[in-house]
């Protein structure tokens, strides 16, 4: 009776970690990564559309991204969206493809990105703790209704805490790896 609640909690926590990992991929490091611009929103015939749905993005060199837009009439809109994006990129188009040089990061910008990584890590930890709180509430409700014994409830609380700690450790490991990538010159 308790196992489905714990599995559900673990699944939700794992999804929070996956979301965090996806968020981290959008943070710039010294190397070009197609995920940096995957989520740039481009006005495509009046509808904001993620760039990865409108173009193929590749990184042939460590400091260069190549964007091949499927609909060539949208190259200007894609280029404008990249230029006005928050990454501070300066794309150049030759009419067929868009070349996006990735400038090296200065020390101040690296520190800002480390702060951003830490902020996102804390958001992920909070999301995991919120899942734990909800699942603990559900277990307590089951105990109040008499569906489970008090001993089973205490064991479930302990198991849920272990699951929570393991997921938070995953978040911390991902954050530490990303911080070292950002600070790498």
Contact map, one row per residue, 1 for C-alpha under 8 A:
11111000000000000000000000000000000000000000000000000000000000000000000000000000000000000000000000000000000000000000000000000000000000000000000000010000000000000000000000000000000000000
11111100000000000000000000000000000000000000000000000000000000000000000000000000000000000000000000000000000000000000000000000000000000000010000000000000000100000000000000000000000000000
11111110000000000000000000000000000000000000000000000000000000000000000000000000000000000000000000000000000000000000000000000000000000000000000000000000000000000000000000000000000000000
11111111000000000000000000000000000000000000000000000000000000000000000000000000000000000000000000000000000000000000000000000000000000000000000000000000000000000000000000000000000000000
11111111100000000000000000000000000000000000000000000000000000000000000000000000000000000000000000000000000000000000000000000000000000100110000000000000000000000000000000000000000000000
01111111110000000000000000000000000000000000000000000000000000000000000000000000000000000000000000000000000000000000000000000000000000100000000000000000000100110000000000000000000000000
00111111111000000000000000000000000000000000000000000000000000000000000000000000000000000000000000000000000000000000000000000000000000000000000000000000000000000000000000000000000000000
00011111111100000000000000000000000000000000000000000000000000000000000000000000000000000000000000000000000000000000000000000000000000000000000000000000000000000000000000000000000000000
00001111111110000000000000000000000000000000000000000000000000000000000000000000000000000000000000000000000000000000000000000000001100100000000000000000000000010000000000000000000000000
00000111111111000000000000000000000000000000000000000000000000000000000000000000000000000000000000000000000000000000000000000000000000000000000000000000000000000011000000000000000000000
00000011111111100000000000000000000000000000000000000000000000000000000000000000000000000000000000000000000000000000000000000000000000000000000000000000000000000000000000000000000000000
00000001111111110000000000000000000000000000000000000000000000000000000000000000000000000000000000000000000000000000000000000001001000000000000000000000000000000000000000000000000000000
00000000111111111000000000000000000000000000000000000000000000000000000000000000000000000000000000000000000000000000000000000011001000000000000000000000000000000001001000000000000000000
00000000011111111100000000000000000000000000000000000000000000000000000000000000000000000000000000000000000000000000000000000000000000000000000000000000000000000000001000000000000000000
00000000001111111110000000000000000000000000000000000000000000000000000000000000000000000000000000000000000000000000000000000000000000000000000000000000000000000000000000000000000000000
00000000000111111111000000000000000000000000000000000000000000000000000000000000000000000000000000000000000000000000000000010011000000000000000000000000000000000000000000000000000000000
00000000000011111111100000000000000000000000000000000000000000000000000000000000000000000000000000000000000000000000000000010000000000000000000000000000000000000000001001100000000000000
00000000000001111111110000000000000000000000000000000000000000000000000000000000000000000000000000000000000000000000000000000000000000000000000000000000000000000000000000000000000000000
00000000000000111111111000000000000000000000000000000000000000000000000000000000000000000000000000000000000000000000000000000000000000000000000000000000000000000000000000000000000000000
00000000000000011111111100000000000000000000000000000000000000000000000000000000000000000000000000000000000000000000000110010000000000000000000000000000000000000000000000100000000000000
00000000000000001111111110000000000000000000000000000000000000000000000000000000000000000000000000000000000000000000000000000000000000000000000000000000000000000000000000000100000000000
00000000000000000111111111000000000000000000000000000000000000000000000000000000000000000000000000000000000000000000000000000000000000000000000000000000000000000000000000000000000000000
00000000000000000011111111100000000000000000000000000000000000000000000000000000000000000000000000000000000000000000000100000000000000000000000000000000000000000000000000000000000000000
00000000000000000001111111100000000000000000000000000000000000000000000000000000000000000000000000000000000000000000100100000000000000000000000000000000000000000000000000000010010000000
00000000000000000000111111110000001100000000000000000000000000000000000000000000000000000000000000000000000000000000000000000000000000000000000000000000000000000000000000000000000000000
00000000000000000000011111110000001111000000000000000000000000000000000000000000000000000000000000000000000000000000000000000000000000000000000000000000000000000000000000000000000000000
00000000000000000000001111111000000100000000000000000000000000000000000000000000000000000000000000000000000000001000100000000000000000000000000000000000000000000000000000000000000000000
00000000000000000000000011111111100100000000000000000000000000000000000000000000000000100000000000000000000000001000000000000000000000000000000000000000000000000000000000000000000001000
00000000000000000000000000111111000000000000000000000000000000000000000000000000000000000000000000000000100000000000000000000000000000000000000000000000000000000000000000000000000011100
00000000000000000000000000011111000000000000000000000000000000100000000000000000000000000000000000000101100000000000000000000000000000000000000000000000000000000000000000000000000011011
00000000000000000000000000011111100000000000000000000000000001100000000000000000000000000000000000000100000000000000000000000000000000000000000000000000000000000000000000000000000000000
00000000000000000000000000011111110100000000000000000000001011111000000000000000000000000000000000000100000000000000000000000000000000000000000000000000000000000000000000000000000000000
00000000000000000000000000010011111100000000000000000000011000001000000000000000000000000000000000000000000000000000000000000000000000000000000000000000000000000000000000000000000000000
00000000000000000000000000000001111111000000000000000000111000001000000000000000000000000000000000000000000000000000000000000000000000000000000000000000000000000000000000000000000000000
00000000000000000000000011000000111111100000000000000000000000000000000000000000000000000000000000000000000000000000000000000000000000000000000000000000000000000000000000000000000000000
00000000000000000000000011110001111111100000000000000000000000000000000000000000000000000000000000000000000000000000000000000000000000000000000000000000000000000000000000000000000000000
00000000000000000000000001000000011111110000000000110000000000000000000000000000010000000000000000000000000000000000000000000000000000000000000000000000000000000000000000000000000000000
00000000000000000000000001000000011111110000000001110000100000000000000000000000000000000000000000000000000000000000000000000000000000000000000000000000000000000000000000000000000000000
00000000000000000000000000000000001111111000000001110000000000000000000000000000000000000000000000000000000000000000000000000000000000000000000000000000000000000000000000000000000000000
00000000000000000000000000000000000011111100000001100000000000000000000000000000110010000000000000000000000000000000000000000000000000000000000000000000000000000000000000000000000000000
00000000000000000000000000000000000000111110000111100000000000000000000000000000100000000000000000000000000000000000000000000000000000000000000000000000000000000000000000000000000000000
00000000000000000000000000000000000000011111001111100000000000000000000000001100100000000000000000000000000000000000000000000000000000000000000000000000000000000000000000000000000000000
00000000000000000000000000000000000000001111111110000000000000000000000000001000100000000000000000000000000000000000000000000000000000000000000000000000000000000000000000000000000000000
00000000000000000000000000000000000000000111111110000000000000000000000001001000000000000000000000000000000000000000000000000000000000000000000000000000000000000000000000000000000000000
00000000000000000000000000000000000000000011111000000000000000000000000000000000000000000000000000000000000000000000000000000000000000000000000000000000000000000000000000000000000000000
00000000000000000000000000000000000000000011111100000000000000000000000000000000000000000000000000000000000000000000000000000000000000000000000000000000000000000000000000000000000000000
00000000000000000000000000000000000000000111111110000000000000000000000000000000000000000000000000000000000000000000000000000000000000000000000000000000000000000000000000000000000000000
00000000000000000000000000000000000000001111011111000000000000000000000000000000000000000000000000000000000000000000000000000000000000000000000000000000000000000000000000000000000000000
00000000000000000000000000000000000000001111001111101100000000000000000000000000000000000000000000000000000000000000000000000000000000000000000000000000000000000000000000000000000000000
00000000000000000000000000000000000001111100000111111100000000000000000000000000000000000000000000000000000000000000000000000000000000000000000000000000000000000000000000000000000000000
00000000000000000000000000000000000011111100000011111110000000000000000000000100000000000000000000000000000000000000000000000000000000000000000000000000000000000000000000000000000000000
00000000000000000000000000000000000011100000000001111111100000000000000000000000000000000000000000000000000000000000000000000000000000000000000000000000000000000000000000000000000000000
00000000000000000000000000000000000000000000000011111110000000000000000000000000000000000000000000000000000000000000000000000000000000000000000000000000000000000000000000000000000000000
00000000000000000000000000000000000000000000000011111111000000000000111000000000000000000000000000000000000000000000000000000000000000000000000000000000000000000000000000000000000000000
00000000000000000000000000000000000000000000000000111111100000000011110000000000000000000000000000000000000000000000000000000000000000000000000000000000000000000000000000000000000000000
00000000000000000000000000000000000000000000000000010111110000000011110000000000000000000000000000000000000000000000000000000000000000000000000000000000000000000000000000000000000000000
00000000000000000000000000000000010001000000000000010011111000001111000000000000000000000000000000000000000000000000000000000000000000000000000000000000000000000000000000000000000000000
00000000000000000000000000000000110000000000000000000001111100001110000000000000000000000000000000000000000000000000000000000000000000000000000000000000000000000000000000000000000000000
00000000000000000000000000000001110000000000000000000000111111111100000000000000000000000000000000000000000000000000000000000000000000000000000000000000000000000000000000000000000000000
00000000000000000000000000000000000000000000000000000000011111011100000000000000000000000000000000000000000000000000000000000000000000000000000000000000000000000000000000000000000000000
00000000000000000000000000000001000000000000000000000000001111111000000000000000000000000000000000000000000000000000000000000000000000000000000000000000000000000000000000000000000000000
00000000000000000000000000000011000000000000000000000000001111110000000000000000000000000000000000000000000000000000000000000000000000000000000000000000000000000000000000000000000000000
00000000000000000000000000000111000000000000000000000000001011111000000000000000000000000000000000001111000000000000000000000000000000000000000000000000000000000000000000000000000000000
00000000000000000000000000000001000000000000000000000000001111111100000000000000000000000000000000111100000000000000000000000000000000000000000000000000000000000000000000000000000000000
00000000000000000000000000000001110000000000000000000000111110111110000000000000000000000000000000111100000000000000000000000000000000000000000000000000000000000000000000000000000000000
00000000000000000000000000000000000000000000000000000000111100011111000000000000000000000000000011110000000000000000000000000000000000000000000000000000000000000000000000000000000000000
00000000000000000000000000000000000000000000000000000011110000001111100000000000000000000000000011110000000000000000000000000000000000000000000000000000000000000000000000000000000000000
00000000000000000000000000000000000000000000000000000011100000000111110000000000000000000000000111000000000000000000000000000000000000000000000000000000000000000000000000000000000000000
00000000000000000000000000000000000000000000000000000111000000000011111101100100000000000000000110000000000000000000000000000000000000000000000000000000000000000000000000000000000000000
00000000000000000000000000000000000000000000000000000111000000000001111100000000000000000000000000000000000000000000000000000000000000000000000000000000000000000000000000000000000000000
00000000000000000000000000000000000000000000000000000100000000000000111111100000000000000000000000000000000000000000000000000000000000000000000000000000000000000000000000000000000000000
00000000000000000000000000000000000000000000000000000000000000000000111111100000000000000000001100000000000000000000000000000000000000000000000000000000000000000000000000000000000000000
00000000000000000000000000000000000000000000000000000000000000000000001111110000000000000000000000000000000000000000000000000000000000000000000000000000000000000000000000000000000000000
00000000000000000000000000000000000000000001000000000000000000000000101111111100000000000000000000000000000000000000000000000000000000000000000000000000000000000000000000000000000000000
00000000000000000000000000000000000000000000000000000000000000000000101111111110000000000000101111000000000000000000000000000000000000000000000000000000000000000000000000000000000000000
00000000000000000000000000000000000000000000000000000000000000000000000011111111000000000000000000000000000000000000000000000000000000000000000000000000000000000000000000000000000000000
00000000000000000000000000000000000000000111000000000000000000000000000001111111100000000000000000000000000000000000000000000000000000000000000000000000000000000000000000000000000000000
00000000000000000000000000000000000000000100000000100000000000000000100001111111110000000000000000000000000000000000000000000000000000000000000000000000000000000000000000000000000000000
00000000000000000000000000000000000000000000000000000000000000000000000000111111111000000011100001000000000000000000000000000000000000000000000000000000000000000000000000000000000000000
00000000000000000000000000000000000000000000000000000000000000000000000000011111111100000000000000000000000000000000000000000000000000000000000000000000000000000000000000000000000000000
00000000000000000000000000000000000000011110000000000000000000000000000000001111111110000000000000000000000000000000000000000000000000000000000000000000000000000000000000000000000000000
00000000000000000000000000000000000010010000000000000000000000000000000000000111111110001110000000000000000000000000000000000000000000000000000000000000000000000000000000000000000000000
00000000000000000000000000000000000000000000000000000000000000000000000000000011111110011110000000000000000000000000000000000000000000000000000000000000000000000000000000000000000000000
00000000000000000000000000000000000000000000000000000000000000000000000000000001111111011000000000000000000000000000000000000000000000000000000000000000000000000000000000000000000000000
00000000000000000000000000000000000000010000000000000000000000000000000000000000111111111000000000000000000000000000000000000000000000000000000000000000000000000000000000000000000000000
00000000000000000000000000000000000000000000000000000000000000000000000000000000000111110000000000000000000000000000000000000000000000000000000000000000000000000000000000000000000000000
00000000000000000000000000010000000000000000000000000000000000000000000000000000000011111000000000000000000000000000000000000000000000000000000000000000000000000000000000000000000000000
00000000000000000000000000000000000000000000000000000000000000000000000000000000001111111100000000000000000000000000000000000000000000000000000000000000000000000000000000000000000000000
00000000000000000000000000000000000000000000000000000000000000000000000000000000011110111110000000011110000000000000000000000000000000000000000000000000000000000000000000000000000000000
00000000000000000000000000000000000000000000000000000000000000000000000000000000011000011111000000011000000000000000000000000000000000000000000000000000000000000000000000000000000000000
00000000000000000000000000000000000000000000000000000000000000000000000000000010011000001111100001111000000000000000000000000000000000000000000000000000000000000000000000000000000000000
00000000000000000000000000000000000000000000000000000000000000000000000000000010000000000111110001110000000000000000000000000000000000000000000000000000000000000000000000000000000000000
00000000000000000000000000000000000000000000000000000000000000000000000000100010000000000011111111100000000000000000000000000000000000000000000000000000000000000000000000000000000000000
00000000000000000000000000000000000000000000000000000000000000000000000000000000000000000001111111000000000000000000000000000000000000000000000000000000000000000000000000000000000000000
00000000000000000000000000000000000000000000000000000000000000000000000100100000000000000000111111000000000000000000000000000000000000000000000000000000000000000000000000000000000000000
00000000000000000000000000000000000000000000000000000000000000000001100100100000000000000000111111000000000000000000000000000000000000000000000000000000000000000000000000000000000000000
00000000000000000000000000000000000000000000000000000000000000000111100000100000000000000000111111100000000000000000000000000000000000000000000000000000000000000000000000000000000000000
00000000000000000000000000000000000000000000000000000000000000000111000000100010000000000011111111110000000000000000000000000000000000000000000000000000000000000000000000000000000000000
00000000000000000000000000000000000000000000000000000000000000011110000000000000000000000011100011111000000000000000000000000000000000000000000000000000000000000000000000000000000000000
00000000000000000000000000000000000000000000000000000000000000011110000000000000000000001111000001111100000000000000000000000000000000000000000000000000000000000000000000000000000000000
00000000000000000000000000000000000000000000000000000000000000111000000000000000000000001110000000111110000000000000000000000000000000000000000000000000000000000000000000000000000000000
00000000000000000000000000000111000000000000000000000000000000111000000000000000000000001000000000011111000000000000000000000000000000000000000000000000000000000000000000000000000000000
00000000000000000000000000000000000000000000000000000000000000100000000000000000000000001000000000001111100000000000000000000000000000000000000000000000000000000000000000000000000000000
00000000000000000000000000000100000000000000000000000000000000100000000000000000000000000000000000000111110000000000000000000000000000000000000000000000000000000000000000000000000000000
00000000000000000000000000001100000000000000000000000000000000000000000000000000000000000000000000000011111011000000000000000000000000000000000000000000000000000000000000000000000000000
00000000000000000000000000000000000000000000000000000000000000000000000000000000000000000000000000000001111111000000000000000000000000000000000000000000000000000000000000000000000000000
00000000000000000000000000000000000000000000000000000000000000000000000000000000000000000000000000000000111111100000000000000000000000000000000000000000000000000000000000000000000000000
00000000000000000000000000000000000000000000000000000000000000000000000000000000000000000000000000000000011111110000000000000000000000000000000000000000000000000000000000000000000000000
00000000000000000000000000000000000000000000000000000000000000000000000000000000000000000000000000000000111111111000000000000000000000000000000000000000000000000000000000000000000000000
00000000000000000000000000000000000000000000000000000000000000000000000000000000000000000000000000000000111111111100000000000000000000000000000000000000000000000000000000000000000001100
00000000000000000000000000000000000000000000000000000000000000000000000000000000000000000000000000000000001111111110000000000000000000000000000000000000000000000000000000000000000000100
00000000000000000000000000000000000000000000000000000000000000000000000000000000000000000000000000000000000111111111000000000000000000000000000000000000000000000000000000000000000000000
00000000000000000000000000110000000000000000000000000000000000000000000000000000000000000000000000000000000011111111100000000000000000000000000000000000000000000000000000000000000001000
00000000000000000000000000000000000000000000000000000000000000000000000000000000000000000000000000000000000001111111110000000000000000000000000000000000000000000000000000000000001001100
00000000000000000000000000000000000000000000000000000000000000000000000000000000000000000000000000000000000000111111111000000000000000000000000000000000000000000000000000000000000000000
00000000000000000000000000000000000000000000000000000000000000000000000000000000000000000000000000000000000000011111111100000000000000000000000000000000000000000000000000000000000000000
00000000000000000000000100100000000000000000000000000000000000000000000000000000000000000000000000000000000000001111111110000000000000000000000000000000000000000000000000000010011000000
00000000000000000000000000000000000000000000000000000000000000000000000000000000000000000000000000000000000000000111111111000000000000000000000000000000000000000000000000000010000000000
00000000000000000000000000000000000000000000000000000000000000000000000000000000000000000000000000000000000000000011111111100000000000000000000000000000000000000000000000000000000000000
00000000000000000001001100000000000000000000000000000000000000000000000000000000000000000000000000000000000000000001111111110000000000000000000000000000000000000000000000000000000000000
00000000000000000001000000000000000000000000000000000000000000000000000000000000000000000000000000000000000000000000111111111000000000000000000000000000000000000000000000110010000000000
00000000000000000000000000000000000000000000000000000000000000000000000000000000000000000000000000000000000000000000011111111100000000000000000000000000000000000000000000000000000000000
00000000000000000000000000000000000000000000000000000000000000000000000000000000000000000000000000000000000000000000001111111110000000000000000000000000000000000000000000000000000000000
00000000000000011001000000000000000000000000000000000000000000000000000000000000000000000000000000000000000000000000000111111111000000000000000000000000000000000000000000100000000000000
00000000000000000000000000000000000000000000000000000000000000000000000000000000000000000000000000000000000000000000000011111111100000000000000000000000000000000000000100100000000000000
00000000000000000000000000000000000000000000000000000000000000000000000000000000000000000000000000000000000000000000000001111111110000000000000000000000000000000000000000000000000000000
00000000000010010000000000000000000000000000000000000000000000000000000000000000000000000000000000000000000000000000000000111111111000000000000000000000000000000000000000000000000000000
00000000000110010000000000000000000000000000000000000000000000000000000000000000000000000000000000000000000000000000000000011111111100000000000000000000000000000001001100000000000000000
00000000000000000000000000000000000000000000000000000000000000000000000000000000000000000000000000000000000000000000000000001111111110000000000000000000000000000001000000000000000000000
00000000000000000000000000000000000000000000000000000000000000000000000000000000000000000000000000000000000000000000000000000111111111000000000000000000000000000000000000000000000000000
00000000100110000000000000000000000000000000000000000000000000000000000000000000000000000000000000000000000000000000000000000011111111100000000000000000000000000000000000000000000000000
00000000100000000000000000000000000000000000000000000000000000000000000000000000000000000000000000000000000000000000000000000001111111110000000000000000000000011001000000000000000000000
00000000000000000000000000000000000000000000000000000000000000000000000000000000000000000000000000000000000000000000000000000000111111111000000000000000000000000000000000000000000000000
00000000000000000000000000000000000000000000000000000000000000000000000000000000000000000000000000000000000000000000000000000000011111111100000000000000000000000000000000000000000000000
00001100100000000000000000000000000000000000000000000000000000000000000000000000000000000000000000000000000000000000000000000000001111111110000000000000000000000000000000000000000000000
00000000000000000000000000000000000000000000000000000000000000000000000000000000000000000000000000000000000000000000000000000000000111111111000000000000000010010000000000000000000000000
00000000000000000000000000000000000000000000000000000000000000000000000000000000000000000000000000000000000000000000000000000000000011111111100000000000000000000000000000000000000000000
00001000000000000000000000000000000000000000000000000000000000000000000000000000000000000000000000000000000000000000000000000000000001111111110000000000000000000000000000000000000000000
01001000000000000000000000000000000000000000000000000000000000000000000000000000000000000000000000000000000000000000000000000000000000111111111000000000100110000000000000000000000000000
00000000000000000000000000000000000000000000000000000000000000000000000000000000000000000000000000000000000000000000000000000000000000011111111100000000100000000000000000000000000000000
00000000000000000000000000000000000000000000000000000000000000000000000000000000000000000000000000000000000000000000000000000000000000001111111110000000000000000000000000000000000000000
00000000000000000000000000000000000000000000000000000000000000000000000000000000000000000000000000000000000000000000000000000000000000000111111111110000000000000000000000000000000000000
00000000000000000000000000000000000000000000000000000000000000000000000000000000000000000000000000000000000000000000000000000000000000000011111111111100100000000000000000000000000000000
00000000000000000000000000000000000000000000000000000000000000000000000000000000000000000000000000000000000000000000000000000000000000000001111111100000000000000000000000000000000000000
00000000000000000000000000000000000000000000000000000000000000000000000000000000000000000000000000000000000000000000000000000000000000000000111111110000000000000000000000000000000000000
00000000000000000000000000000000000000000000000000000000000000000000000000000000000000000000000000000000000000000000000000000000000000000000011111111000000000000000000000000000000000000
00000000000000000000000000000000000000000000000000000000000000000000000000000000000000000000000000000000000000000000000000000000000000000000011111111000000000000000000000000000000000000
10000000000000000000000000000000000000000000000000000000000000000000000000000000000000000000000000000000000000000000000000000000000000000000011011111101100000000000000000000000000000000
00000000000000000000000000000000000000000000000000000000000000000000000000000000000000000000000000000000000000000000000000000000000000000000001001111111100000000000000000000000000000000
00000000000000000000000000000000000000000000000000000000000000000000000000000000000000000000000000000000000000000000000000000000000000000000001000011111110000000000000000000000000000000
00000000000000000000000000000000000000000000000000000000000000000000000000000000000000000000000000000000000000000000000000000000000000000000000000001111111000000000000000000000000000000
00000000000000000000000000000000000000000000000000000000000000000000000000000000000000000000000000000000000000000000000000000000000000000000000000011111111100000000000000000000000000000
00000000000000000000000000000000000000000000000000000000000000000000000000000000000000000000000000000000000000000000000000000000000000000011001000011111111110000000000000000000000000000
00000000000000000000000000000000000000000000000000000000000000000000000000000000000000000000000000000000000000000000000000000000000000000000000000000111111111000000000000000000000000000
00000000000000000000000000000000000000000000000000000000000000000000000000000000000000000000000000000000000000000000000000000000000000000000000000000011111111100000000000000000000000000
01000100000000000000000000000000000000000000000000000000000000000000000000000000000000000000000000000000000000000000000000000000000000000010000000000001111111110000000000000000000000000
00000000000000000000000000000000000000000000000000000000000000000000000000000000000000000000000000000000000000000000000000000000000000010010000000000000111111111000000000000000000000000
00000000000000000000000000000000000000000000000000000000000000000000000000000000000000000000000000000000000000000000000000000000000000000000000000000000011111111100000000000000000000000
00000100000000000000000000000000000000000000000000000000000000000000000000000000000000000000000000000000000000000000000000000000000000000000000000000000001111111110000000000000000000000
00000100100000000000000000000000000000000000000000000000000000000000000000000000000000000000000000000000000000000000000000000000000100010000000000000000000111111111000000000000000000000
00000000000000000000000000000000000000000000000000000000000000000000000000000000000000000000000000000000000000000000000000000000000100000000000000000000000011111111100000000000000000000
00000000000000000000000000000000000000000000000000000000000000000000000000000000000000000000000000000000000000000000000000000000000000000000000000000000000001111111110000000000000000000
00000000010000000000000000000000000000000000000000000000000000000000000000000000000000000000000000000000000000000000000000000000000000000000000000000000000000111111111000000000000000000
00000000010010000000000000000000000000000000000000000000000000000000000000000000000000000000000000000000000000000000000000000001100100000000000000000000000000011111111100000000000000000
00000000000000000000000000000000000000000000000000000000000000000000000000000000000000000000000000000000000000000000000000000000000000000000000000000000000000001111111110000000000000000
00000000000000000000000000000000000000000000000000000000000000000000000000000000000000000000000000000000000000000000000000000000000000000000000000000000000000000111111111000000000000000
00000000000011001000000000000000000000000000000000000000000000000000000000000000000000000000000000000000000000000000000000000001000000000000000000000000000000000011111111100000000000000
00000000000000000000000000000000000000000000000000000000000000000000000000000000000000000000000000000000000000000000000000001001000000000000000000000000000000000001111111110000000000000
00000000000000000000000000000000000000000000000000000000000000000000000000000000000000000000000000000000000000000000000000000000000000000000000000000000000000000000111111111000000000000
00000000000000001000000000000000000000000000000000000000000000000000000000000000000000000000000000000000000000000000000000000000000000000000000000000000000000000000011111111100000000000
00000000000000001001000000000000000000000000000000000000000000000000000000000000000000000000000000000000000000000000000010011000000000000000000000000000000000000000001111111110000000000
00000000000000000000000000000000000000000000000000000000000000000000000000000000000000000000000000000000000000000000000010000000000000000000000000000000000000000000000111111111000000000
00000000000000000000000000000000000000000000000000000000000000000000000000000000000000000000000000000000000000000000000000000000000000000000000000000000000000000000000011111111100000000
00000000000000000000100000000000000000000000000000000000000000000000000000000000000000000000000000000000000000000000000000000000000000000000000000000000000000000000000001111111110000000
00000000000000000000000100000000000000000000000000000000000000000000000000000000000000000000000000000000000000000000110010000000000000000000000000000000000000000000000000111111111000000
00000000000000000000000000000000000000000000000000000000000000000000000000000000000000000000000000000000000000000000000000000000000000000000000000000000000000000000000000011111111100000
00000000000000000000000000000000000000000000000000000000000000000000000000000000000000000000000000000000000000000000000000000000000000000000000000000000000000000000000000001111111110000
00000000000000000000000100000000000000000000000000000000000000000000000000000000000000000000000000000000000000000000100000000000000000000000000000000000000000000000000000000111111111000
00000000000000000000000000000000000000000000000000000000000000000000000000000000000000000000000000000000000000000100100000000000000000000000000000000000000000000000000000000011111111100
00000000000000000000000000000000000000000000000000000000000000000000000000000000000000000000000000000000000000000000000000000000000000000000000000000000000000000000000000000001111111110
00000000000000000000000000001100000000000000000000000000000000000000000000000000000000000000000000000000000000000000000000000000000000000000000000000000000000000000000000000000111111110
00000000000000000000000000011100000000000000000000000000000000000000000000000000000000000000000000000000000001001100000000000000000000000000000000000000000000000000000000000000011111111
00000000000000000000000000001000000000000000000000000000000000000000000000000000000000000000000000000000000001100100000000000000000000000000000000000000000000000000000000000000001111111
00000000000000000000000000000100000000000000000000000000000000000000000000000000000000000000000000000000000000000000000000000000000000000000000000000000000000000000000000000000000111111
00000000000000000000000000000100000000000000000000000000000000000000000000000000000000000000000000000000000000000000000000000000000000000000000000000000000000000000000000000000000001111
